[in-house]
C-alpha cells in the first residue's frame, strides 16, 4: 500500500505550483522512510488546498516532526 500512497503523493507534489527539482527529490527520499499514516496526512494536507506551495508543505512536515 505504501507504494500506491507514494505514487499518489508524488503525483500531487508534481502539481505544486512552485516545485523545483531538489524539493521533488527531497520529498521522495524523506517520505519513503515514513509510514502510511504520515504519507496520508501529507496527501490530505495538499488536497485540502491544491494551491499550497513548497514552503507550506515543508512547514507542515516540520509540524509533523518529519
ABEGO torsion letter per residue (X at the ends): XAAAAAAAAAAAAAABAABBAAAAAAAAAAAAABBAAAAAAAAAAAAABAABBAAAAAAAAAAAGX
